[in-house]
Amino acid sequence: MSSALPYKISTLVYIRNSVGELLLLERLKQPNAGLWSPIGGKLNQATGESPFEAAMREVREEVGLPLSDGDLHLFGMIAEKNYEDRCHWLMFLFDCRVTLDRLPPPMEEGRFAFVAPDEVAQLNIPETDTQSLWPLYFNHRRGFAALRADCAANKELKIVQEQCMPGIIGSTD
């Protein structure tokens, strides 16, 4: 059973350039300081912001790319219990259908780089990303999958696939 910890809701957006490299952020702040991840951030719950609205806002704020709902495909969600024994996370994962070919300048959150898909595993990335988020992206970004993970400290990371739907017909990469 999970402990009574704060529950945070966030988005991650996977953006590629025209040659298929992924835009990643080396984070300067917690969570995951010093680690690489896609861009994203927490939903503004006070205003009732939806996951799509939050994803579009984060992309606009962090990389200057204006998007509309149709530019994003929600391909997954993951509920992470006991993350670092500090909180629970519910993350909505989006594939961006618009490419970005210029590297955004560094910001207070960290610095950006384009990374070839086959090089992602060589980066310093969070354990849960290695075991759940990146496989979810590479295997299900055209469909949809839902996962839950128990990330409690001093326990083996346990990930359960709750739902998986095949790719969407007619989607493109």
C-alpha positions in Angstrom: 0.0 0.0 0.0 1.2 3.5 -0.8 1.9 6.0 1.9 0.0 9.4 2.1 2.3 11.5 0.0 1.4 14.5 -2.3 0.2 13.6 -5.7 1.6 15.6 -8.6 0.3 15.6 -12.2 2.6 16.4 -15.1 3.3 16.0 -18.8 6.3 14.9 -20.9 6.6 15.8 -24.5 8.8 13.9 -26.9 9.9 16.2 -29.7 12.0 15.2 -32.7 13.9 17.2 -35.4 13.6 16.5 -39.1 16.3 13.7 -39.0 14.6 11.9 -36.1 16.8 13.0 -33.2 15.0 13.6 -29.9 15.1 16.9 -28.0 16.2 16.2 -24.5 16.9 18.4 -21.5 19.7 17.8 -19.0 18.0 19.0 -15.8 19.6 21.4 -13.4 16.7 21.1 -10.9 15.0 18.4 -8.9 13.4 16.1 -9.6 16.1 14.3 -11.6 18.9 17.0 -11.4 21.8 16.0 -13.6 19.7 13.6 -15.6 18.3 13.8 -19.2 14.6 13.8 -20.0 12.1 15.0 -22.5 10.6 18.5 -21.8 7.5 18.8 -19.7 6.1 20.1 -16.4 3.3 20.1 -13.9 -0.3 20.9 -14.7 -1.6 24.1 -13.3 -4.3 22.5 -11.2 -5.6 25.8 -9.8 -6.8 26.8 -13.3 -8.1 23.4 -14.3 -5.4 23.1 -17.0 -5.8 19.9 -19.0 -2.8 17.6 -19.9 -3.0 18.8 -23.5 -3.0 22.5 -22.4 -0.1 21.9 -20.0 1.9 20.1 -22.7 1.3 22.9 -25.2 2.2 25.5 -22.6 5.4 23.7 -21.6 6.6 23.4 -25.2 5.9 27.0 -25.9 7.6 28.2 -22.7 10.6 25.9 -22.9 11.4 25.7 -26.6 9.3 28.5 -28.2 7.2 26.2 -30.4 3.5 27.1 -30.6 1.3 24.0 -30.8 -2.4 23.1 -31.1 -4.2 20.0 -29.8 -3.8 18.2 -33.1 0.0 18.6 -32.9 0.2 16.2 -30.0 -0.6 12.5 -29.6 -1.2 11.2 -26.1 0.5 7.8 -26.3 0.8 7.0 -22.6 0.4 7.6 -19.0 2.2 6.3 -16.0 1.3 6.5 -12.3 4.5 6.4 -10.2 3.9 5.6 -6.6 6.4 6.7 -3.9 8.8 8.5 -6.3 11.9 9.0 -4.2 9.6 8.4 -1.2 8.6 12.1 -1.6 5.5 12.1 -3.8 3.4 10.2 -6.3 3.3 11.3 -10.0 0.7 10.9 -12.7 2.4 11.6 -16.0 0.8 12.1 -19.4 3.2 11.3 -22.3 2.9 13.1 -25.6 4.5 12.6 -29.0 4.8 15.9 -30.8 3.9 15.7 -34.5 5.7 19.0 -35.3 9.5 18.9 -35.7 11.9 21.4 -34.2 15.2 21.8 -36.0 16.9 24.5 -33.9 18.4 23.7 -30.6 16.7 26.0 -27.9 19.1 28.0 -25.8 19.9 26.9 -22.2 17.4 28.0 -19.5 17.1 27.8 -15.8 15.8 24.3 -16.0 18.9 23.0 -17.9 20.5 22.6 -21.3 19.1 21.0 -24.5 20.6 18.5 -26.9 19.3 16.5 -29.9 20.0 12.8 -29.3 19.7 10.0 -31.8 17.2 7.4 -30.6 19.8 4.6 -30.4 22.0 6.8 -28.1 19.3 7.5 -25.5 20.2 4.4 -23.5 23.8 5.7 -23.1 22.6 8.8 -21.4 22.3 9.4 -17.7 18.5 9.0 -17.3 16.3 8.2 -14.4 15.8 4.5 -13.6 12.0 4.7 -14.1 12.6 6.3 -17.5 15.0 3.6 -18.5 12.6 0.8 -17.5 9.3 2.3 -18.4 9.1 5.7 -20.2 11.6 5.1 -23.0 10.3 1.5 -23.8 6.8 3.0 -23.8 7.9 5.7 -26.2 9.8 3.4 -28.6 7.1 0.7 -28.6 3.8 2.5 -28.2 4.1 6.1 -29.4 1.6 5.5 -32.2 -0.9 3.8 -30.0 -1.5 4.1 -26.3 -0.4 2.3 -23.1 -0.9 2.9 -19.4 1.5 1.8 -16.7 1.9 2.0 -13.0 5.1 1.8 -11.1 6.0 1.4 -7.5 9.2 3.4 -7.0 9.6 3.0 -3.3 13.2 3.2 -2.0 14.9 0.0 -0.9 12.5 -2.0 -3.1 12.9 -3.3 -6.6 11.2 -1.1 -9.1 7.9 -2.8 -10.0 6.2 -1.8 -13.3 2.8 -3.1 -14.4 1.2 -2.5 -17.8 -2.4 -1.7 -17.2 -3.5 -1.2 -20.8 -2.0 -1.3 -24.3 -3.6 -0.4 -27.6 -1.9 -0.9 -30.9 -0.7 2.0 -33.1 -3.2 4.3 -34.8 -3.8 3.6 -38.4 -2.5 6.4 -40.6 -0.2 7.9 -38.0 3.2 9.1 -39.2 6.6 9.5 -37.6 
